[in-house]
């Protein structure tokens, strides 16, 4: 047990009043404050009250021996210096004093020897108490540093388990609260367009403000020379500044990496979506290019095989269709070029009137002699804003392909509406295309 000396620092225990007062006077003449008592009981009571540093104990007391009293006093205060004083020197007393206490004096004690022993005892007691205090402080500091290192280890493990920003923020404030024993901990992060960091995560029994207002102990979070937020601890904080700085540095780097990873993940998702759209576009373009190309090749082949048996008017009509589908193919290729112009912001949009009846007739007229008769029905309103002749023609031609694929001798109906184009077989065949 460690006690703090109060006053006086020296206690003289002797039932001989004259001897007791003489010793007190000699010490006082040297500037050493001392008090005297006549019994072991008085000495124990005085120790509980004054906590002396040195006790001079006479071997013969009315209620105990000096060795018994000295042993009891040392058990109460390990740092106490006890010197046994006796007028009856014996080998037994000397051995007991040397083994149990800090010194042994024989009456009458020369004043210089008394002062030397007491001065050395005071210094010894002081050093013992200081060392014990330093050891206690060191043990406490080691315990605190161990807790802080454990907190850093927990933080490192938590950061290694996830890259999600919300999970990192909540792990940070939870561990900071456990290590520092603060009443509340909050993590504030900078946001684009916001003058002050905003609350991202908090832990503890006190609600923190949504915007950092300067309250509590704030530790800035910086990574790469740039501030990304702050860690705020509310209430008494049991942690060293170096720990808080290290904790904040590790947290800042982890959060910055999580933010960068989130941006990269979004970029990858956008690239994946663009790749999917590109694949869809290529499939669509392939289909759109194949339709007029098939028509051109088909009519060219027909013209070659039926050239001698066809009239000039029929040949002229097939040539017109080939030219027309070639023009449509050119339009589709120009659309691909327009797509690249959209990407670079150089596309110019031009409005033009659409004669819907003429467009439908251009497709339906060549099919009049086919095995499948076709009936064209036009609604009264033809307005189709934003649809050019070329694009409308491409849709109608795509529908007309169904005429060739349909079963023989089936009556077909093509209906053109203001909101789109549909073709179906009377009797239950579903629509082929809609806009």
C-alpha positions as CSV (number, residue, x, y, z in Angstrom):
1,X,0.0,0.0,0.0
2,X,1.3,3.5,-0.9
3,X,0.6,6.5,1.3
4,X,1.4,10.2,0.9
5,X,3.4,11.8,3.8
6,X,1.7,14.8,5.3
7,X,3.3,16.3,8.5
8,X,5.4,15.8,10.4
9,X,7.6,13.5,8.3
10,X,9.3,11.8,11.3
11,X,7.6,10.0,14.2
12,X,9.5,9.1,17.4
13,X,8.0,6.2,19.4
14,X,9.5,5.9,22.9
15,X,7.9,5.5,26.4
16,X,10.8,7.5,27.9
17,X,9.5,11.1,27.7
18,X,13.0,12.7,28.2
19,X,14.5,10.6,25.4
20,X,11.6,11.2,23.1
21,X,11.7,14.9,23.5
22,X,15.5,15.0,23.2
23,X,15.3,13.2,19.8
24,X,12.5,15.5,18.6
25,X,14.6,18.6,19.6
26,X,17.8,17.3,17.9
27,X,15.8,16.8,14.6
28,X,14.1,20.2,14.9
29,X,17.5,21.9,15.3
30,X,18.4,20.4,11.9
31,X,15.2,21.6,10.3
32,X,13.5,18.2,10.4
33,X,9.9,18.3,11.8
34,X,9.2,15.4,14.2
35,X,6.5,14.3,16.6
36,X,6.6,11.8,19.5
37,X,4.3,9.2,21.0
38,X,4.7,6.9,24.0
39,X,3.0,3.7,22.9
40,X,2.4,1.4,19.9
41,X,-1.3,2.2,19.8
42,X,-0.6,5.9,19.6
43,X,2.0,5.3,16.9
44,X,-0.5,3.3,14.7
45,X,-3.2,6.0,15.2
46,X,-0.6,8.7,14.2
47,X,0.4,6.8,11.1
48,X,-3.2,6.6,9.9
49,X,-3.5,10.4,10.4
50,X,-0.1,11.8,9.3
51,X,1.4,9.1,7.2
52,X,5.0,9.8,8.3
53,X,8.0,8.9,6.1
54,X,10.4,7.8,8.9
55,X,9.6,6.1,12.3
56,X,12.1,5.7,15.1
57,X,10.8,2.8,17.2
58,X,12.1,2.0,20.7
59,X,12.4,-1.8,21.3
60,X,10.7,-1.7,24.7
61,X,7.2,-0.2,24.7
62,X,4.4,-0.7,27.2
63,X,2.0,-2.4,24.8
64,X,4.3,-4.1,22.2
65,X,7.9,-4.7,21.2
66,X,9.6,-2.4,18.7
67,X,9.9,-5.3,16.2
68,X,6.1,-6.0,16.5
69,X,5.2,-2.4,16.0
70,X,7.7,-1.8,13.2
71,X,6.4,-4.9,11.3
72,X,2.8,-3.6,11.7
73,X,3.7,-0.2,10.4
74,X,5.5,-1.6,7.4
75,X,2.5,-3.7,6.5
76,X,0.4,-0.6,6.4
77,X,2.9,1.4,4.3
78,X,5.5,-0.4,2.2
79,X,7.4,2.8,1.5
80,X,7.8,3.7,5.2
81,X,11.4,3.8,6.6
82,X,11.5,2.1,10.1
83,X,14.6,2.4,12.3
84,X,14.8,0.2,15.5
85,X,16.3,2.1,18.6
86,X,17.2,0.1,21.7
87,X,19.4,0.6,24.8
88,X,20.0,-3.1,25.0
89,X,22.0,-4.1,22.0
90,X,21.9,-7.8,21.1
91,X,22.6,-10.0,18.2
92,X,19.0,-11.1,18.0
93,X,17.7,-7.5,17.8
94,X,20.3,-6.5,15.3
95,X,19.4,-9.5,13.0
96,X,15.7,-8.8,13.3
97,X,16.2,-5.1,12.6
98,X,18.4,-5.7,9.6
99,X,16.0,-8.3,8.1
100,X,12.7,-6.4,8.8
101,X,13.6,-2.7,9.0
102,X,15.8,0.0,7.4
103,X,18.2,0.6,10.3
104,X,19.3,-0.1,13.8
105,X,20.5,2.4,16.4
106,X,21.8,1.9,20.0
107,X,21.1,4.3,22.8
108,X,22.6,6.7,23.5
109,X,22.5,7.8,19.9
110,X,25.1,10.5,18.9
111,X,23.2,13.4,17.3
112,X,25.3,13.3,14.0
113,X,24.5,9.6,13.6
114,X,20.8,10.3,14.4
115,X,20.7,13.0,11.8
116,X,22.5,10.9,9.2
117,X,20.1,7.9,9.6
118,X,17.0,10.0,9.6
119,X,18.0,12.1,6.6
120,X,18.9,8.9,4.7
121,X,15.5,7.4,5.7
122,X,13.6,10.5,4.5
123,X,15.3,10.3,1.2
124,X,14.8,6.6,0.9
125,X,11.1,6.9,1.7
126,X,10.7,9.8,-0.9
127,X,12.4,7.7,-3.6
128,X,10.3,4.7,-2.8
129,X,7.1,6.7,-3.1
130,X,8.2,8.5,-6.3
131,X,9.2,5.2,-7.9
132,X,5.9,3.6,-6.9
133,X,4.0,6.5,-8.3
134,X,6.0,6.3,-11.5
135,X,5.4,2.6,-11.8
136,X,1.7,3.2,-11.2
137,X,1.6,5.9,-13.8
138,X,3.5,3.7,-16.2
139,X,1.1,0.8,-15.7
140,X,-1.8,3.1,-16.2
141,X,-0.2,4.5,-19.3
142,X,0.6,1.1,-20.7
143,X,-3.0,0.0,-20.1
144,X,-4.3,3.1,-21.9
145,X,-1.8,2.6,-24.8
146,X,-2.8,-1.0,-25.0
147,X,-6.4,-0.1,-25.2
148,X,-5.6,2.5,-27.9
149,X,-3.5,-0.1,-29.9
150,X,-6.3,-2.5,-29.5
151,X,-8.7,0.1,-30.9
152,X,-6.4,0.7,-33.9
153,X,-6.3,-3.0,-34.5
154,X,-10.1,-3.2,-34.3
155,X,-10.3,-0.3,-36.8
156,X,-7.8,-2.0,-39.1
157,X,-9.8,-5.3,-39.0
158,X,-13.1,-3.4,-39.6
159,X,-11.7,-1.5,-42.5
160,X,-10.3,-4.8,-44.1
161,X,-13.8,-6.4,-43.9
162,X,-15.7,-3.9,-46.0
163,X,-15.3,-1.1,-48.6
164,X,-18.8,0.3,-48.2
165,X,-18.6,4.0,-47.0
166,X,-21.5,3.7,-44.6
167,X,-20.0,0.5,-42.9
168,X,-16.6,2.2,-42.6
169,X,-18.1,5.3,-41.0
170,X,-20.2,3.4,-38.4
171,X,-17.2,1.2,-37.5
172,X,-15.0,4.3,-37.0
173,X,-17.4,6.0,-34.6
174,X,-18.1,2.8,-32.7
175,X,-14.5,2.0,-32.1
176,X,-13.6,5.7,-31.2
177,X,-16.4,5.7,-28.6
178,X,-15.2,2.5,-27.1
179,X,-11.5,3.6,-26.8
180,X,-11.9,7.2,-25.7
181,X,-14.9,6.7,-23.4
182,X,-16.5,9.9,-24.8
183,X,-20.2,10.4,-24.4
184,X,-20.7,10.5,-28.2
185,X,-18.7,10.2,-31.4
186,X,-19.6,11.5,-34.8
187,X,-18.0,11.3,-38.3
188,X,-18.5,14.4,-40.5
189,X,-17.6,14.3,-44.2
190,X,-17.1,17.1,-46.7
191,X,-19.7,17.2,-49.6
192,X,-19.5,19.1,-52.9
193,X,-21.4,22.3,-52.7
194,X,-21.6,22.3,-48.9
195,X,-19.7,24.9,-46.9
196,X,-19.4,22.7,-43.8
197,X,-19.0,18.9,-43.3
198,X,-22.2,17.0,-42.7
199,X,-22.8,14.1,-40.3
200,X,-22.3,10.7,-41.8
201,X,-22.4,8.4,-38.8
202,X,-22.6,8.7,-35.0
203,X,-22.5,6.6,-31.8
204,X,-23.3,7.3,-28.2
205,X,-26.1,8.6,-26.1
206,X,-26.1,12.2,-27.3
207,X,-27.5,13.4,-30.6
208,X,-24.9,15.4,-32.6
209,X,-25.8,18.2,-35.0
210,X,-26.3,17.4,-38.6
211,X,-23.7,20.0,-39.6
212,X,-20.3,20.5,-38.0
213,X,-20.6,23.5,-35.7
214,X,-17.4,23.5,-33.8
215,X,-18.7,21.8,-30.7
216,X,-16.8,19.0,-29.0
217,X,-13.3,17.9,-29.7
218,X,-12.8,17.7,-33.5
219,X,-10.0,15.9,-35.1
220,X,-9.6,16.7,-38.8
221,X,-9.5,13.9,-41.3
222,X,-6.9,14.5,-44.0
223,X,-5.6,12.2,-46.8
224,X,-3.1,13.2,-49.4
225,X,-3.0,16.8,-48.1
226,X,-6.7,17.3,-48.6
227,X,-9.4,17.5,-45.8
228,X,-12.2,15.1,-46.2
229,X,-14.0,15.6,-42.9
230,X,-13.7,15.5,-39.1
231,X,-14.1,13.1,-36.2
232,X,-15.9,14.8,-33.3
233,X,-15.8,13.5,-29.7
234,X,-18.3,14.9,-27.2
235,X,-17.5,14.9,-23.5
236,X,-14.2,14.1,-21.6
237,X,-11.9,12.2,-23.9
238,X,-9.5,9.6,-22.4
239,X,-7.0,9.3,-25.2
240,X,-3.7,10.8,-26.2
241,X,-3.5,13.3,-29.0
242,X,-1.1,11.0,-30.9
243,X,-3.6,8.2,-30.8
244,X,-6.4,10.5,-32.1
245,X,-4.1,11.7,-34.9
246,X,-3.2,8.2,-35.9
247,X,-6.8,7.0,-35.7
248,X,-8.0,9.9,-37.8
249,X,-5.3,9.3,-40.4
250,X,-6.2,5.7,-40.8
251,X,-9.9,6.5,-41.0
252,X,-9.3,9.3,-43.6
253,X,-7.3,7.0,-45.9
254,X,-9.9,4.3,-45.7
255,X,-12.8,6.7,-46.4
256,X,-11.0,8.3,-49.3
257,X,-10.3,4.8,-50.8
258,X,-14.0,3.9,-50.3
259,X,-15.1,7.1,-52.0
260,X,-12.8,6.4,-54.9
261,X,-13.9,2.8,-55.2
262,X,-17.5,4.0,-55.2
263,X,-16.7,6.4,-58.1
264,X,-14.9,3.6,-60.0
265,X,-17.7,1.2,-59.4
266,X,-20.2,3.7,-60.9
267,X,-17.9,4.2,-63.8
268,X,-17.7,0.4,-64.4
269,X,-21.5,0.2,-64.2
270,X,-21.9,3.0,-66.7
271,X,-19.4,1.4,-69.1
272,X,-21.2,-1.9,-68.8
273,X,-24.5,-0.2,-69.6
274,X,-22.9,1.5,-72.6
275,X,-21.5,-1.8,-73.8
276,X,-24.9,-3.4,-73.5
277,X,-26.5,-0.5,-75.4
278,X,-23.8,-0.8,-78.0
279,X,-24.5,-4.4,-78.5
280,X,-28.3,-3.6,-78.8
281,X,-27.5,-0.9,-81.3
282,X,-25.4,-3.2,-83.4
283,X,-28.1,-5.8,-83.4
284,X,-30.7,-3.2,-84.4
285,X,-28.5,-1.7,-87.1
286,X,-27.7,-5.1,-88.5
287,X,-31.5,-5.8,-88.8
288,X,-32.2,-2.4,-90.3
289,X,-29.5,-2.7,-92.9
290,X,-30.4,-6.2,-93.8
291,X,-34.0,-5.3,-94.8
292,X,-33.3,-2.9,-97.6
293,X,-30.2,-4.9,-98.7
294,X,-32.3,-8.0,-99.0
295,X,-34.9,-6.1,-101.0
296,X,-32.2,-4.7,-103.4
297,X,-30.6,-8.1,-103.9
298,X,-34.0,-9.8,-104.3
299,X,-35.3,-7.4,-106.9
300,X,-32.0,-7.4,-108.7
301,X,-32.0,-11.1,-108.9
302,X,-35.7,-11.1,-110.1
303,X,-34.9,-8.5,-112.7
304,X,-32.0,-10.6,-114.0
305,X,-34.1,-13.8,-114.2
306,X,-37.3,-12.2,-115.6
307,X,-35.7,-9.5,-117.7
308,X,-36.6,-11.1,-121.1
309,X,-40.1,-12.0,-120.0
310,X,-41.0,-8.7,-118.3
311,X,-42.3,-5.6,-119.9
312,X,-40.4,-2.3,-120.0
313,X,-42.8,-1.0,-117.4
314,X,-42.2,-3.9,-115.0
315,X,-38.4,-3.5,-115.5
316,X,-38.7,0.1,-114.8
317,X,-40.7,-0.5,-111.6
318,X,-38.2,-3.1,-110.3
319,X,-35.4,-0.7,-111.0
320,X,-37.2,2.1,-109.1
321,X,-37.6,-0.2,-106.2
322,X,-33.9,-1.1,-106.2
323,X,-33.0,2.6,-106.4
324,X,-35.5,3.3,-103.6
325,X,-34.2,0.6,-101.3
326,X,-30.6,1.7,-102.1
327,X,-31.6,5.2,-101.1
328,X,-33.1,3.8,-97.9
329,X,-29.9,1.9,-97.2
330,X,-28.0,5.2,-97.6
331,X,-30.3,6.9,-95.1
332,X,-29.6,4.2,-92.6
333,X,-25.9,4.6,-93.0
334,X,-26.3,8.4,-92.6
335,X,-28.1,7.6,-89.4
336,X,-25.1,5.8,-88.1
337,X,-23.0,8.9,-89.0
338,X,-25.6,11.0,-87.2
339,X,-25.1,8.9,-84.1
340,X,-21.4,9.8,-84.0
341,X,-22.3,13.5,-84.6
342,X,-24.6,13.3,-81.5
343,X,-21.6,12.1,-79.5
344,X,-19.5,15.0,-80.5
345,X,-22.4,17.6,-80.4
346,X,-22.4,18.4,-84.1
347,X,-25.8,17.0,-85.2
348,X,-28.2,19.4,-86.8
349,X,-31.9,18.5,-86.7
350,X,-34.2,19.4,-89.7
351,X,-38.0,19.3,-89.7
352,X,-39.9,18.2,-92.8
353,X,-43.5,17.4,-93.7
354,X,-44.5,13.8,-94.1
355,X,-47.1,12.6,-96.7
356,X,-48.1,9.5,-94.9
357,X,-50.4,8.3,-97.8
358,X,-47.6,8.6,-100.3
359,X,-45.1,6.7,-98.1
360,X,-47.5,3.8,-97.5
361,X,-48.4,3.7,-101.2
362,X,-44.7,3.5,-102.2
363,X,-44.5,0.3,-100.3
364,X,-47.9,-1.3,-100.9
365,X,-48.0,-0.6,-104.7
366,X,-45.3,-3.1,-105.7
367,X,-47.1,-5.8,-103.7
368,X,-50.4,-5.6,-105.5
369,X,-49.6,-8.6,-107.7
370,X,-48.4,-10.8,-104.9
371,X,-50.3,-14.0,-103.9
372,X,-51.4,-12.2,-100.7
373,X,-53.7,-9.3,-101.6
374,X,-53.1,-6.3,-99.3
375,X,-55.6,-3.8,-98.2
376,X,-54.4,-0.4,-97.0
377,X,-56.6,1.6,-94.7
378,X,-55.6,5.2,-93.7
379,X,-57.1,6.9,-90.7
380,X,-58.3,10.5,-91.1
381,X,-55.4,12.0,-89.0
382,X,-51.9,11.4,-90.3
383,X,-49.8,13.9,-88.2
384,X,-46.7,12.2,-86.9
385,X,-44.4,14.9,-85.5
386,X,-40.7,14.1,-85.4
387,X,-40.9,11.3,-88.0
388,X,-39.1,11.9,-91.3
389,X,-40.1,10.3,-94.6
390,X,-37.0,8.1,-94.6
391,X,-37.6,6.7,-91.2
392,X,-41.3,6.2,-91.7
393,X,-40.6,4.5,-95.0
394,X,-38.1,2.1,-93.3
395,X,-40.9,1.1,-90.8
396,X,-43.5,0.5,-93.5
397,X,-41.0,-1.5,-95.6
398,X,-40.2,-3.7,-92.6
399,X,-43.9,-4.4,-92.2
400,X,-44.3,-5.3,-95.9
401,X,-41.7,-8.1,-95.4
402,X,-44.5,-9.8,-93.5
403,X,-46.5,-10.0,-96.7
404,X,-43.9,-12.3,-98.2
405,X,-43.7,-14.5,-95.1
406,X,-47.4,-14.8,-94.5
407,X,-49.3,-17.9,-95.6
408,X,-50.6,-17.9,-99.2
409,X,-54.0,-16.6,-100.1
410,X,-54.5,-14.8,-96.7
411,X,-56.1,-11.4,-96.8
412,X,-53.8,-8.9,-95.1
413,X,-54.7,-5.5,-93.5
414,X,-52.3,-2.7,-93.0
415,X,-53.5,0.1,-90.7
416,X,-51.7,3.4,-90.4
417,X,-52.6,5.4,-87.2
418,X,-51.5,8.7,-85.9
419,X,-49.7,7.1,-83.0
420,X,-48.0,4.3,-85.0
421,X,-48.1,1.7,-87.7
422,X,-49.5,-1.8,-87.3
423,X,-50.0,-4.7,-89.6
424,X,-52.0,-7.8,-88.8
425,X,-53.6,-10.8,-90.5
426,X,-57.4,-10.7,-90.4
427,X,-58.5,-13.6,-88.3
428,X,-56.0,-13.4,-85.3
429,X,-52.4,-12.8,-86.5
430,X,-50.8,-10.4,-84.0
431,X,-49.4,-7.0,-84.9
432,X,-46.0,-7.0,-86.5
433,X,-44.6,-3.7,-85.5
434,X,-45.5,-0.5,-83.6
435,X,-43.8,2.8,-83.2
